């Protein structure tokens, strides 16, 4: 049955959809600009991916308390406008002949900081808009939107790059953030910023991490998710180099290989609320969390031509289907377990931790690939990721929150 989540959630959902589509159109824009426009090497592509995330995460550490005590809609609008401006500076500099690698790094840092602010604010606002028992439905819709736009975006982005060059996708991404800001503004509604707690500035900075550390389920999930996502993302620039530069796949084929399997993510996201209702949060998190890490090691076998393309599609389909189930259940559980007055700080701490991990692993794997080659480095990451389910919390540490047929929300307190 379709669950109504209200007008304001509808605008949040619409704004998320348009900005997500823009981001997926330009999902590999920075590495492609570095490769095709600035003739960067493998190490520079990895540095670009890592340095922007790392610097943005460090600069984003104070953002949790800053977002917590401000109106979330205003923060979202500001973050969208900042990302729009930063992205438009790249094609503008290119048109004037001023574009360099340093500017790409700076823009990457600015967008990373804005992403942290936006994720913190949107999650905190979502928690205010949606009832606890509806969180899986809300996060499931956002997750389904993510995979839908990921299915459509990269192939369309590849066509746009082939026709107009990589700068076209950056312009489209910038426009999407402008439209997203307009949608957030149209949501309306009155929102009062929470009162600042009587704690020190340093205490506010660490409040998010402190809540995670003292929660038996969240601290394990933090370790599991940042390591899993970090190892997957660390190999993304290497997969681009391997497939496009070494194996001779076209940008269209590369985009198709990673976009078509996202239909599995859409399927998983649609199934997630039903699976939680039938099997419970704890079991779905564990089974999907284990299943999602069994696939990445298969990328080491990719070869040229149609067989290699089909292999990548099969591996990615299995991976993203499992992620499509896991992600909305995990996101709903995290929001349900965080007090409203600490939600922005917890989400900021989570994003900063994830970005620092991705940045560190991306840089490390870029260096590793310099010695072993992209294929071997991808294989090593695929083997290591198999150990991450050891950090999944046991069933007794997971609060069960879903919409059973009665419409009530049952919970089992974590030990």
Secondary structure as UniProt FT lines:
FT   HELIX           7..25
FT   TURN            26..28
FT   HELIX           29..32
FT   HELIX           33..37
FT   HELIX           42..60
FT   TURN            61..62
FT   HELIX           63..68
FT   HELIX           72..95
FT   TURN            96..97
FT   HELIX           101..129
FT   HELIX           132..134
FT   HELIX           135..164
FT   HELIX           167..186
FT   HELIX           201..214
FT   TURN            216..217
FT   HELIX           218..234
FT   HELIX           236..240
FT   HELIX           241..246
FT   HELIX           251..259
FT   TURN            260..261
FT   HELIX           262..279
FT   HELIX           281..291
FT   HELIX           292..294
FT   HELIX           296..301
FT   HELIX           305..336
FT   HELIX           340..342
FT   HELIX           343..372
FT   HELIX           374..384
FT   HELIX           385..391
FT   HELIX           395..397
FT   TURN            405..406
//
